[in-house]
Amino acid sequence: MRMKKEEYRWFLKDTVRTTVDFSQTQQNLGYPPPPVQKPRPESSHIIPLPGPDEAGALCDISVAEAIRRRSSHRNYSAKPLAIEELSFLLWATQGVRGDRDPVRSYRTVPSAGCRHPFETYLAVFRVESLQKGMYRYLPFDHALLPLGCPSDLESRMSRAAHNQPFAGKSAVTFIWTALPERTEWRYSEASVKVIALDAGHVCQNLYLACEAADAGTCAIAAYDQELADSLIGVDGENEFVLYMAPVGKL
């Protein structure tokens, strides 16, 4: 039976927390936490990124100015994004700060319980020093894991975004997946709301970082779930696309 629209509002309320027996969460039952970075094959080749300090030197405006200029942009120039700028954007959205802890991963964005339930994938079209293709960001390494390049990447990216052409005409399109078990380990059924809130924290940082890099972005929450999951090769159940954001120079 289909739920009425009013019933979906349940997921926006914290009432759900009162229905959870927190003594029975995986954390309180003594289960180890899921890894806060998706593992990669040991033999895989990764591409180190410039350090955040080096990248940040290119993006020197005040927070107030970045907020004042914040806007959604769907039209981008043909100018490529510098690898230092991409490094800065990745650090701003998922960069790791301080010690690498298996339970708490302190990053540049807040997350409920420090669980950070996202992975960042990139469809790269015009980034200096990178070949066109798909990549996954490794925040603990501040590096990229190449995932290959479909021959029709621009078309597949646009179709995955419900035929919004700017998704395939960017310099790079950010694709965030959710791995709910990271947050469910601590919050069980109460995870749904906070995962959605966490996604907003990440994308807002991307907006502000883009303004600092003389670039623009536009968040996309309307996409074809199956095509998007297929594009990056995730199972659609334990990991699935949650949000997208094309980025390009203006």
C-alpha positions as CSV (number, residue, x, y, z in Angstrom):
1,M,0.0,0.0,0.0
2,R,1.4,3.4,-1.0
3,M,2.1,5.8,1.9
4,K,0.4,9.2,1.9
5,K,2.7,12.2,1.6
6,E,2.0,13.2,5.2
7,E,3.3,9.8,6.4
8,Y,6.7,10.4,4.7
9,R,7.1,13.4,7.0
10,W,7.9,10.9,9.7
11,F,11.4,10.6,8.3
12,L,12.0,14.3,8.9
13,K,11.0,14.1,12.6
14,D,13.1,13.0,15.5
15,T,10.2,11.0,16.8
16,V,11.7,8.0,15.3
17,R,14.5,8.1,17.9
18,T,11.9,7.3,20.6
19,T,11.1,4.0,18.8
20,V,14.7,2.8,18.8
21,D,16.1,0.5,21.5
22,F,19.6,1.9,21.6
23,S,20.8,-0.9,23.8
24,Q,20.4,-3.2,20.8
25,T,22.4,-1.1,18.3
26,Q,25.4,-2.8,16.8
27,Q,27.6,-0.4,18.7
28,N,26.1,-1.2,22.1
29,L,26.1,-5.0,21.3
30,G,29.8,-4.8,20.8
31,Y,30.1,-5.2,17.1
32,P,33.1,-3.5,15.4
33,P,32.2,-0.4,13.4
34,P,32.1,-0.5,9.6
35,P,35.2,1.1,8.0
36,V,34.9,4.8,7.5
37,Q,36.6,4.5,4.1
38,K,35.7,1.9,1.6
39,P,38.6,-0.5,1.1
40,R,40.5,-0.6,-2.1
41,P,42.6,-3.5,-3.6
42,E,46.1,-3.5,-2.2
43,S,47.6,-3.6,-5.6
44,S,45.6,-0.8,-7.0
45,H,47.3,2.4,-8.4
46,I,46.3,5.6,-6.7
47,I,46.9,9.2,-7.7
48,P,48.1,11.4,-4.8
49,L,46.6,14.9,-4.7
50,P,48.3,18.2,-3.8
51,G,48.1,19.0,-0.2
52,P,45.1,21.1,1.1
53,D,47.5,24.0,2.0
54,E,48.9,24.1,-1.5
55,A,45.5,24.0,-3.0
56,G,43.9,26.4,-0.6
57,A,46.5,29.1,-1.6
58,L,44.6,29.4,-4.9
59,C,41.3,30.0,-3.2
60,D,41.7,33.0,-1.0
61,I,38.5,34.8,-0.3
62,S,36.7,35.5,2.9
63,V,33.9,33.2,4.2
64,A,31.5,36.2,4.1
65,E,32.4,36.8,0.4
66,A,31.9,33.1,-0.4
67,I,28.5,33.1,1.3
68,R,27.5,36.3,-0.5
69,R,28.4,34.9,-3.9
70,R,26.9,31.5,-3.4
71,S,24.6,30.5,-6.3
72,S,23.7,27.6,-8.4
73,H,25.4,27.4,-11.8
74,R,24.5,25.1,-14.7
75,N,26.6,26.7,-17.5
76,Y,30.3,26.2,-17.5
77,S,33.2,27.4,-19.6
78,A,35.5,25.0,-21.5
79,K,38.3,26.0,-19.2
80,P,39.7,22.9,-17.2
81,L,39.8,22.8,-13.5
82,A,43.3,22.8,-12.0
83,I,44.2,19.6,-10.1
84,E,45.0,21.9,-7.1
85,E,41.4,23.2,-7.3
86,L,39.9,19.7,-7.4
87,S,42.1,18.8,-4.5
88,F,40.7,21.8,-2.5
89,L,37.1,20.9,-3.4
90,L,37.6,17.3,-2.2
91,W,39.3,18.4,1.0
92,A,36.5,20.9,1.7
93,T,33.8,18.3,1.3
94,Q,35.3,15.2,2.9
95,G,38.8,16.0,4.0
96,V,40.1,14.2,7.1
97,R,41.4,16.3,10.0
98,G,43.5,14.9,12.9
99,D,44.0,11.3,13.8
100,R,42.6,8.5,11.7
101,D,40.3,6.7,14.1
102,P,38.1,3.7,13.1
103,V,35.2,4.9,15.2
104,R,35.5,8.7,14.8
105,S,36.6,10.3,11.6
106,Y,37.0,14.1,12.1
107,R,36.5,15.8,8.8
108,T,35.9,19.3,7.3
109,V,32.1,18.7,7.5
110,P,30.0,17.6,10.4
111,S,28.4,14.2,10.6
112,A,26.1,12.6,13.2
113,G,28.2,10.6,15.5
114,C,31.3,11.2,13.3
115,R,30.2,8.3,11.1
116,H,30.5,10.0,7.7
117,P,28.3,7.6,5.7
118,F,29.4,8.8,2.2
119,E,31.9,7.9,-0.5
120,T,32.8,10.5,-3.2
121,Y,33.0,9.4,-6.8
122,L,34.0,11.7,-9.7
123,A,33.1,11.8,-13.4
124,V,36.2,13.7,-14.6
125,F,35.9,15.5,-18.0
126,R,38.3,18.5,-17.8
127,V,40.8,18.4,-15.0
128,E,44.4,19.2,-15.6
129,S,46.8,16.3,-15.0
130,L,43.9,13.7,-15.0
131,Q,42.6,11.6,-17.8
132,K,38.9,11.6,-18.5
133,G,37.1,8.9,-16.5
134,M,35.6,7.8,-13.2
135,Y,37.5,8.0,-9.9
136,R,36.8,7.5,-6.2
137,Y,38.2,9.8,-3.6
138,L,40.2,8.3,-0.8
139,P,40.0,10.9,2.0
140,F,42.3,9.0,4.4
141,D,45.0,9.0,1.7
142,H,43.9,12.3,0.0
143,A,44.2,10.5,-3.3
144,L,42.2,9.3,-6.2
145,L,41.5,5.7,-7.2
146,P,41.0,5.4,-11.0
147,L,37.9,3.4,-12.0
148,G,38.2,3.4,-15.8
149,C,36.4,5.4,-18.4
150,P,33.2,4.3,-20.3
151,S,33.4,5.3,-23.9
152,D,30.2,7.4,-23.7
153,L,30.8,8.9,-20.2
154,E,29.3,12.3,-21.0
155,S,26.1,10.7,-22.3
156,R,25.9,8.2,-19.5
157,M,26.4,11.0,-16.9
158,S,23.7,13.1,-18.4
159,R,21.2,10.2,-18.6
160,A,21.9,9.2,-15.1
161,A,20.9,12.8,-14.1
162,H,17.5,12.4,-15.7
163,N,18.9,13.9,-19.0
164,Q,20.1,17.1,-17.5
165,P,22.8,17.9,-20.0
166,F,25.0,20.1,-17.7
167,A,25.8,17.0,-15.6
168,G,27.9,15.7,-18.6
169,K,29.3,19.1,-19.6
170,S,31.0,20.0,-16.4
171,A,34.7,19.9,-15.7
172,V,33.9,17.2,-13.1
173,T,30.7,15.9,-11.6
174,F,30.7,14.9,-7.9
175,I,28.6,11.8,-7.1
176,W,28.1,10.9,-3.5
177,T,27.0,7.5,-2.4
178,A,25.5,6.5,1.0
179,L,26.7,3.5,2.9
180,P,23.9,3.5,5.6
181,E,25.4,0.8,7.8
182,R,28.1,3.2,8.9
183,T,25.5,5.4,10.6
184,E,23.1,2.5,11.4
185,W,25.9,0.9,13.5
186,R,25.3,3.7,16.1
187,Y,21.7,5.0,15.4
188,S,19.9,2.0,13.8
189,E,16.5,3.2,12.3
190,A,17.2,6.8,13.5
191,S,19.9,7.0,10.8
192,V,17.6,8.0,7.9
193,K,17.1,11.6,8.9
194,V,20.7,12.3,9.9
195,I,22.2,10.8,6.7
196,A,20.0,13.2,4.7
197,L,21.2,16.1,6.9
198,D,24.8,15.0,6.5
199,A,24.5,15.1,2.7
200,G,23.4,18.7,2.9
201,H,26.5,19.6,5.0
202,V,28.8,18.1,2.4
203,C,27.2,19.8,-0.6
204,Q,27.0,23.2,1.0
205,N,30.7,23.1,1.6
206,L,31.1,22.3,-2.1
207,Y,29.1,25.4,-3.0
208,L,31.2,27.7,-0.8
209,A,34.5,26.1,-1.9
210,C,33.5,26.5,-5.6
211,E,33.0,30.2,-5.0
212,A,36.5,30.4,-3.6
213,A,37.9,28.6,-6.6
214,D,36.1,30.8,-9.2
215,A,34.0,27.8,-10.1
216,G,30.3,27.0,-9.9
217,T,28.1,24.0,-9.0
218,C,24.5,23.0,-8.9
219,A,23.2,20.2,-6.6
220,I,21.2,17.5,-8.2
221,A,18.8,15.3,-6.2
222,A,16.7,14.2,-9.2
223,Y,18.4,11.3,-10.9
224,D,17.8,7.8,-12.3
225,Q,18.8,5.6,-9.4
226,E,19.5,2.5,-11.4
227,L,21.6,4.3,-14.1
228,A,23.5,6.3,-11.5
229,D,24.3,3.2,-9.4
230,S,25.3,1.3,-12.5
231,L,27.6,4.1,-13.7
232,I,29.8,3.9,-10.7
233,G,29.4,0.2,-10.1
234,V,27.7,0.0,-6.7
235,D,25.1,-2.6,-5.7
236,G,22.2,-0.2,-5.1
237,E,21.4,-1.7,-1.7
238,N,24.3,-1.5,0.7
239,E,25.7,1.4,-1.3
240,F,23.8,3.7,-3.6
241,V,23.9,7.2,-5.1
242,L,22.3,9.8,-2.9
243,Y,23.4,13.2,-4.4
244,M,25.2,14.7,-7.4
245,A,26.8,18.1,-8.2
246,P,28.5,19.1,-11.5
247,V,31.4,21.6,-11.1
248,G,32.9,23.8,-13.7
249,K,34.8,27.0,-14.3
250,L,32.6,30.0,-15.0
